[in-house]
Amino acid sequence: MLKNCVTCGKQTKTFSEFACPGCGTKLARCQHCRLISNPYKCHKCGVEGP
């Protein structure tokens, strides 16, 4: 299964999925963006995180 990384937008098979702390929307981040702590931003409510 492929998911788009919320940070870089690339499709990936290696991702972590979690609920946005602001609105609960499911967000996916690729392994690379998590490893280098790229910030993410929820597309629904705008909450940002590391």
Backbone as a ProteinNet text record, in pm:
[ID]
protein_1_A
[PRIMARY]
MLKNCVTCGKQTKTFSEFACPGCGTKLARCQHCRLISNPYKCHKCGVEGP
[TERTIARY]
83.6	0	89.1	56.3	130.4	52.6	123.5	65.9	149.4	87	159.2	205.8	332.3	389.3	331.4	280.9	222.4	329.7	455.8	564.6	620.3	663.8	729.6	638.2	527.1	431.5	462.1	574.8	611.8	531.8	505.3	441.4	546.1	509.2	604.3	534.9	612.6	564.1	605.4	711.5	761	717.7	612	555.5	504.6	482.5	415	287.9	179.8	51.3	6.6	-43.5	-86	-199.8	-271.9	-382.4	-328.1	-377.3	-340	-382	-292.5	-328.3	-435.5	-459.2	-558.9	-698.7	-708.9	-841.7	-865.1	-760.8	-777.5	-764.8	-742.2	-722.2	-600.2	-608.7	-492.8	-388.4	-265.7	-153.7	-48	19	126.4	255.2	364.9	496.1	591	672.6	769	882.1	950.3	1059.3	1168.2	1198.7	1304.5	1268.1	1147.4	1107.5	1103.7	1063	1065.1	1207.6	1296.5	1435.2	1505	1481.6	1548.3	1462.1	1348.1	1258.2	1206.7	1173.8	1109.6	974.7	942	812.4	696.6	582.3	462.4	355.4	255.7	142.7	16.9	-82.1	-208.5	-280.4	-321.9	-388.6	-531.7	-585.8	-723.9	-733.5	-653.2	-666.2	-545.5	-431.6	-314.3	-218.9	-243.4	-152.7	-17.7	89.5	224	298.5	391.4	470.1	602.8	689.1	820.3	817.5
-117.3	0	124.9	221.3	346.8	458.3	546.1	665.8	785.7	902.4	1026.1	1084.1	1119.7	1182.4	1323.5	1356.2	1487.9	1597.2	1562.4	1659.6	1685.4	1580.1	1599.7	1570.1	1502.5	1474.9	1352	1287.3	1170.1	1048.2	959.3	833.1	737.6	664.9	575.9	452.5	345.1	222.8	218.5	292	294	425.1	418.5	538.4	507.2	612.4	603.6	685.2	630.1	699.9	731.4	852.8	895	995.2	1014.3	1109.9	1249.5	1348.1	1487.2	1521.9	1584.7	1619.6	1728	1798.7	1905.1	1860.4	1778.6	1743.2	1593.3	1513.4	1369.3	1312	1395.7	1348	1257.5	1147.4	1057.2	1118.9	1125.9	1179.8	1071.8	1070.3	974	1050.7	1002.3	1061.1	951.5	981.8	882.8	867	756.3	724.6	832	883.2	983.5	1113	1164	1289.1	1274.5	1157.5	1132.9	1129.7	1064.4	1049.1	1184.6	1275.8	1405.9	1514.3	1473.5	1563.1	1680.1	1654.2	1757.5	1792.4	1919.5	1956.2	1916.2	1890.7	1859.2	1962.8	1971.6	2061.2	1989.2	1983	1918.2	2000.7	1935.1	2004.5	2044.9	1988.2	2018.1	2131.8	2126.3	2228	2318.8	2283.7	2370.8	2347.1	2248.2	2218.2	2175.8	2227.5	2193.7	2118.8	2034	1957.6	1914.4	1863.3	1818.1	1679.5
0	0	0	-81.4	-90.1	-22	43.5	104.7	63.2	57.8	31.6	164.5	170.5	289.4	302.8	421.1	445.1	440.4	462	462.5	323.5	254	123.8	4.8	28.8	-77.6	-162	-137.2	-216.4	-171.7	-267.7	-235.1	-179.3	-74.9	-9.7	46	54.5	118.1	264.2	298.9	437.1	501.9	579.9	641.3	780.8	855.6	984.9	972.5	1022.1	1015.3	1157.6	1177.6	1310	1296.5	1404.5	1405.6	1436.9	1364.5	1390	1533.3	1610.7	1748.2	1756.6	1646.9	1647.9	1610.4	1503.9	1453.1	1436.2	1450.9	1440.1	1300.4	1199	1062.7	1057.7	984	972.6	879.7	928.9	853.8	838	725.3	701	672.1	729.5	704.3	660.9	559.7	511.9	613.8	602.8	695	690.8	573.2	558.8	632.9	612.7	677.9	829.6	878.3	1022.6	1074.3	999.9	1043.3	1057.1	963.3	968.8	1035	1092.1	1167.1	1085.3	959	877.9	940.5	950.4	1009.2	917.5	978.2	900.6	932	845.5	866.7	822.3	909.4	877.1	770.7	663.8	554.2	590.6	697.9	735.2	836.9	945	1050.3	1066.1	999.8	1004	1119.5	1204.4	1314.3	1257.3	1316	1271.8	1380.5	1338.6	1435	1376	1462.7	1417.9	1352.9
[MASK]
++++++++++++++++++++++++++++++++++++++++++++++++++

